Amino acid sequence: MLLGMPAIGVRFDLNRVASGNPELACWKIFWRAIDPESLVDANLYEGSSAATLAGEENVCCLAIQGANSSIVDRVRTALAASGEFTAVCASPMFAEGQLCVRERLPDAGKVDAYGDIIGRGRACHLALAAVQEERQGRATPEPGAAASGPPRQKPASERTRLLPKLGSFEDLRKLLATFTPRQFPREGGVMYWVTPEELCDIVEAYAGLMVVELREYACAASQEMCTVSLFEKHPPGTWPIEFNGLFPFASSADARRIGAAWRTAPEYANVLPKLAGIRGRYQINFCKGEEISRSEIPPAERRTPPALLWTRIWERLERVQAALRQEAEEQERRQTEEEANRRAEDAERTKLESQRRSLQQCVVCGLGLSVLDRMRGRDRHGACEASR
């Protein structure tokens, strides 16, 4: 950890943490209390406290360090308000400033500009993935509403909490225009962004106005594109409202370049990764598609009932989450191999250096041999040889 940089250690009493993998359990409690997007550019650390290593307590400490002291305040406030944490916290529950830095905890990664964790902390990665899956599956059913498909948070957000009554499909098109972020250039027209859950809220609320089609296909933008098209139902319309999302870019680097085309509008470019919900090489959230006129609405066999759209999207989300976990495990495996290779190379260099030095020293007195002695293949000074 860096001296002089704001830091806070979150202390867990391992005698109260019921788990065979305490660090994983502690990180789960941590991520349930705080969103990684609020810790952008923070460094993460994990390990046993110094007092634990000395046999004086049994505490796991998770530390967060960042250039901005507000990160420390956010962590302290969020964890102090978490009943799950206060039930297992140590005393004191936090170590701040230099008290935290002195713990000398191992590196557990870093939160990047997109709220993703980069680095080698396995427990940290796995815990966040598990908590994100928990949030995807958490449901608050509406009174009297029939459950359809896997559970989800309903409403998905404040934007879809009180959706107005609409009289036409064109009214829906106008409503979606209000989902355009304020950072989007005004001269650009409409560009709405919604989460998968918000999209399903909208479709279910206005199911009577539309025919729904979910397509999975390959195109120039992605080999696994996903498009949800909404067609006017009465009268049948051929100019759909389209959403593109839940698809992979060619690579994580390509995904991170999502804002590159908008550098002339830097405010929009900066928020694009969050609006798109970039995770690894995947865009999770849905944005406005091209909305090109189609010759006819899809036939019955290609339609997705509005009530079943969430089930279809959930299945794709599951595949995406599995792919993200596999990519994270592969990245960790490569990092482990690279670290092992570096250690082996360091050990070999040390061995060769030791051998080189031994060839330059007298085996009797340990002092350096002259160039002439080494050229003659001698391993000792002439005087040392004579003194034997």
C-alpha positions in Angstrom: 0.0 0.0 0.0 1.1 3.6 -0.7 2.1 5.9 2.1 0.2 9.2 2.3 -2.8 8.0 0.2 -6.2 7.7 1.9 -7.0 4.2 2.9 -9.5 2.2 5.0 -9.4 -1.4 6.2 -12.7 -3.2 6.8 -12.2 -5.7 9.6 -14.1 -9.0 9.9 -14.0 -11.3 13.0 -13.4 -14.7 11.5 -14.8 -16.4 14.6 -18.2 -14.9 13.5 -17.9 -15.5 9.7 -19.5 -18.9 9.0 -17.7 -20.1 5.9 -15.1 -22.5 4.7 -13.7 -19.7 2.5 -13.6 -16.7 4.8 -12.0 -14.2 2.3 -14.7 -15.0 -0.3 -17.4 -14.6 2.4 -16.0 -11.3 3.5 -15.9 -9.9 0.0 -19.5 -11.0 -0.6 -20.6 -9.0 2.4 -18.5 -6.1 1.2 -19.9 -6.1 -2.3 -23.5 -6.4 -1.0 -23.0 -3.2 0.8 -21.2 -1.1 -1.8 -21.2 -0.8 -5.6 -17.8 -1.2 -7.3 -18.7 1.7 -9.6 -18.4 4.0 -6.6 -14.8 2.9 -6.1 -13.4 3.7 -9.5 -9.6 3.8 -9.6 -9.4 2.4 -6.0 -6.8 -0.3 -5.1 -8.0 -3.3 -3.2 -6.1 -5.4 -0.7 -7.0 -8.5 1.4 -5.5 -10.7 4.1 -5.0 -11.4 7.8 -4.3 -8.5 10.0 -0.9 -8.0 11.6 -2.3 -8.9 15.0 -3.8 -12.1 13.6 -0.4 -13.1 12.2 1.0 -12.5 15.7 -1.6 -14.8 17.2 -3.4 -11.9 19.0 -6.8 -12.0 17.1 -8.5 -13.8 14.2 -9.4 -11.0 11.8 -9.6 -10.8 8.0 -9.0 -7.2 6.7 -10.2 -5.9 3.3 -8.6 -2.6 2.5 -9.5 0.1 -0.1 -7.1 2.8 -1.0 -7.6 5.7 -3.4 -6.4 9.2 -4.3 -9.8 10.7 -3.3 -10.6 10.6 0.4 -14.3 10.5 -0.5 -13.8 6.8 -1.3 -12.9 6.2 2.4 -16.1 8.0 3.5 -18.3 6.0 1.1 -16.8 2.7 2.3 -17.2 3.6 6.0 -20.8 4.8 5.6 -21.9 1.9 3.5 -20.4 -0.8 5.7 -21.5 0.8 9.0 -25.0 0.8 7.6 -24.8 -2.9 6.6 -26.5 -5.2 9.2 -24.8 -8.1 7.6 -21.3 -6.6 8.2 -22.0 -5.3 11.7 -23.0 -8.8 12.7 -19.5 -10.2 11.9 -17.3 -7.1 12.2 -14.2 -7.1 14.4 -13.5 -4.5 17.1 -12.6 -1.9 15.9 -14.5 -2.4 12.7 -12.2 -0.2 10.6 -8.6 0.7 10.4 -8.0 4.0 8.7 -5.0 6.0 7.3 -1.6 4.8 8.4 -3.1 2.2 10.7 -4.4 0.5 7.6 -1.2 1.0 5.5 0.8 -0.6 8.3 -1.1 -3.9 7.9 0.9 -4.6 4.7 -1.9 -6.5 3.1 -1.4 -8.4 -0.2 -2.7 -6.9 -3.4 -6.3 -8.0 -4.4 -6.7 -6.0 -7.6 -8.0 -2.6 -8.7 -11.4 -1.1 -9.7 -11.1 0.3 -13.3 -12.9 3.1 -14.9 -15.9 0.8 -15.8 -16.4 -0.6 -12.3 -14.7 -3.9 -13.2 -12.0 -5.4 -11.1 -8.7 -6.0 -12.7 -5.7 -7.8 -11.1 -5.1 -11.1 -9.4 -7.4 -11.3 -6.4 -9.4 -14.4 -7.0 -11.8 -14.2 -4.0 -12.5 -10.5 -4.8 -13.5 -11.4 -8.4 -15.6 -14.5 -7.5 -17.4 -12.7 -4.7 -18.4 -9.8 -7.0 -19.7 -12.1 -9.7 -21.7 -14.0 -7.1 -23.3 -10.8 -5.7 -24.1 -9.6 -9.2 -25.9 -12.9 -9.9 -27.8 -12.5 -6.6 -29.0 -9.0 -7.7 -30.1 -10.4 -11.1 -32.2 -13.0 -9.4 -33.7 -10.8 -6.7 -37.5 -10.2 -7.2 -40.1 -7.9 -5.8 -43.4 -9.2 -7.4 -46.2 -6.7 -7.9 -49.3 -7.5 -5.8 -51.5 -10.0 -7.7 -49.1 -10.2 -10.6 -48.5 -13.7 -12.1 -44.8 -14.7 -12.0 -43.4 -15.3 -15.5 -39.9 -16.6 -16.1 -37.0 -16.2 -13.6 -37.4 -13.6 -10.9 -36.2 -10.1 -11.3 -36.4 -6.8 -9.6 -39.7 -5.1 -10.5 -39.8 -2.2 -11.3 -36.3 -2.3 -12.6 -35.6 1.4 -11.9 -37.3 4.7 -11.1 -37.6 5.3 -14.8 -40.0 2.3 -15.2 -41.7 2.6 -11.8 -44.6 4.8 -13.0 -44.9 4.2 -16.7 -47.8 6.3 -18.1 -50.8 5.0 -20.0 -50.3 5.2 -23.8 -52.8 5.3 -26.5 -50.7 4.3 -29.5 -47.5 2.8 -30.7 -46.2 6.2 -31.7 -46.7 7.4 -28.1 -44.4 4.5 -27.1 -41.8 5.8 -29.6 -42.1 9.3 -28.1 -41.8 7.9 -24.5 -38.6 6.0 -25.4 -37.1 9.3 -26.7 -37.2 10.5 -23.1 -34.8 7.7 -22.2 -32.1 9.5 -24.2 -29.3 10.6 -21.7 -28.8 14.3 -21.2 -25.1 13.9 -22.3 -26.2 12.8 -25.8 -25.6 15.6 -28.4 -28.9 17.4 -29.1 -28.1 17.5 -32.8 -27.9 13.7 -32.7 -31.6 13.2 -32.2 -32.7 10.2 -30.2 -30.5 7.5 -28.6 -32.1 5.7 -25.7 -30.3 3.2 -23.4 -32.1 0.7 -21.1 -31.1 -2.2 -19.0 -32.4 -5.7 -19.9 -34.8 -5.4 -16.9 -36.1 -2.0 -17.9 -36.7 -3.2 -21.4 -38.9 -6.1 -20.1 -40.8 -3.6 -17.8 -41.6 -1.5 -20.9 -42.6 -4.5 -23.0 -44.8 -6.0 -20.3 -46.5 -2.6 -19.6 -47.4 -2.0 -23.2 -47.8 -5.6 -24.4 -51.2 -4.7 -26.0 -49.6 -2.3 -28.5 -46.9 -4.6 -29.9 -45.6 -7.8 -31.5 -42.2 -8.7 -30.1 -39.3 -10.4 -32.0 -36.0 -11.4 -30.4 -33.3 -12.2 -33.0 -29.8 -13.6 -32.5 -27.5 -13.4 -35.5 -24.1 -12.5 -36.8 -23.3 -9.1 -38.3 -20.4 -6.7 -38.8 -20.7 -5.3 -35.3 -20.8 -8.7 -33.5 -20.8 -12.4 -34.3 -23.5 -12.8 -31.6 -25.7 -9.8 -32.0 -29.0 -9.7 -30.1 -31.9 -7.4 -31.3 -35.3 -7.0 -29.7 -37.8 -5.5 -32.2 -41.2 -4.1 -31.3 -43.7 -3.9 -34.1 -47.0 -2.0 -34.0 -49.8 -4.5 -33.5 -53.0 -2.6 -34.4 -52.8 -1.9 -37.3 -49.8 -4.1 -38.2 -46.8 -1.8 -38.7 -43.6 -2.5 -40.5 -41.4 0.2 -38.9 -40.2 -1.4 -35.6 -38.7 0.1 -32.5 -35.4 -1.8 -32.1 -33.0 -2.4 -29.3 -29.5 -3.9 -29.6 -27.8 -5.4 -26.5 -26.4 -8.4 -24.7 -23.7 -9.0 -27.3 -19.9 -9.4 -27.3 -17.4 -7.2 -29.1 -14.5 -8.9 -30.8 -12.4 -8.3 -27.7 -12.4 -6.5 -24.3 -10.2 -3.8 -25.9 -12.8 -3.2 -28.6 -15.5 -2.9 -25.9 -13.5 -0.3 -24.0 -13.2 1.7 -27.1 -17.0 2.1 -27.3 -16.7 5.9 -26.7 -13.9 6.5 -29.2 -16.3 7.6 -32.0 -17.8 10.3 -29.8 -14.6 12.2 -28.8 -16.2 15.3 -30.3 -18.8 15.0 -27.6 -16.6 14.1 -24.6 -19.3 14.2 -22.0 -21.3 11.5 -23.8 -18.1 9.5 -24.6 -17.2 9.4 -20.9 -20.6 8.0 -19.8 -21.0 5.5 -22.7 -19.3 2.5 -21.0 -21.7 2.8 -18.0 -24.7 3.4 -20.2 -23.8 0.4 -22.3 -23.1 -1.7 -19.2 -19.8 -2.9 -20.5 -18.6 -6.1 -18.7 -15.4 -7.6 -20.2 -16.0 -7.7 -23.9 -19.8 -7.7 -23.5 -22.4 -4.9 -23.8 -25.1 -5.8 -21.4 -27.5 -2.9 -21.8 -29.7 -2.2 -24.8 -29.5 0.9 -27.1 -31.6 2.2 -29.9 -31.1 0.1 -33.1 -31.3 1.2 -36.7 -35.1 0.8 -36.8 -35.1 0.1 -40.6 -38.5 -0.5 -42.2 -39.3 -4.2 -42.7 -41.6 -5.5 -45.4 -43.8 -7.3 -42.9 -44.1 -8.1 -39.2 -42.6 -11.5 -38.2 -44.8 -14.6 -38.5 -46.2 -16.2 -35.4 -43.5 -18.8 -35.1 -40.8 -16.1 -34.8 -42.6 -13.9 -32.3 -41.8 -13.8 -28.6 -44.8 -13.3 -26.3 -44.2 -10.2 -24.2 -44.6 -12.1 -20.9 -41.8 -14.5 -22.0 -39.3 -11.9 -23.2 -37.6 -11.9 -19.8 -37.2 -15.6 -19.9 -35.5 -15.4 -23.3 -33.3 -12.5 -22.1 -32.5 -14.3 -18.8 -31.3 -17.4 -20.8 -28.9 -15.1 -22.8 -27.8 -13.3 -19.6 -26.9 -16.7 -18.1 -24.8 -17.5 -21.1 -23.1 -14.1 -20.9 -22.4 -14.5 -17.2 -20.9 -18.0 -17.8 -18.7 -16.6 -20.6 -17.5 -13.7 -18.3 -16.7 -16.1 -15.5 -14.7 -18.3 -18.0 -12.8 -15.3 -19.3 -12.0 -14.2 -15.8 -10.8 -17.6 -14.8 -8.7 -17.8 -18.0 -7.2 -14.4 -17.4 -6.3 -15.4 -13.8 -4.8 -18.7 -15.1 -2.6 -16.8 -17.6 -1.6 -14.3 -14.8 -0.7 -17.2 -12.5 1.4 -18.9 -15.3 3.1 -15.6 -16.1 3.9 -15.1 -12.5 5.3 -18.6 -12.2 7.4 -18.1 -15.3 8.8 -14.8 -14.0 9.7 -16.5 -10.7 11.4 -19.3 -12.6 13.3 -16.9 -14.8 14.4 -14.9 -11.7 15.6 -18.1 -10.0 17.5 -19.1 -13.1 19.1 -15.6 -13.4 20.1 -15.8 -9.7 21.6 -19.2 -10.2 23.6 -18.2 -13.2 24.8 -15.0 -11.5 25.9 -17.1 -8.5 27.8 -19.5 -10.7 29.4 -16.6 -12.6 30.5 -15.0 -9.3 31.9 -18.3 -8.0 34.1 -18.6 -11.1 35.5 -15.2 -10.4 36.4 -15.9 -6.7 39.3 -17.9 -5.2 37.9 -21.1 -3.6 40.5 -20.8 -0.8 40.4 -17.1 0.3 37.2 -16.0 -1.4 38.8 -12.9 -3.0 38.5 -12.1 -6.7 40.7 -13.9 -9.2 42.8 -12.0 -11.7 42.0 -12.1 -15.4 45.2 -14.1 -16.0 44.1 -16.7 -13.3 40.7 -17.1 -14.9 42.2 -17.4 -18.4 44.4 -20.2 -17.1 41.4 -22.0 -15.7 42.6 -21.6 -12.1 40.1 -21.6 -9.2 42.6 -20.1 -6.6 45.4 -17.6 -6.3 49.0 -18.9 -6.8 49.8 -17.7 -3.3 46.8 -19.6 -1.9 48.0 -22.7 -3.7 51.5 -22.4 -2.4 50.3 -21.9 1.2 48.6 -25.3 1.2 
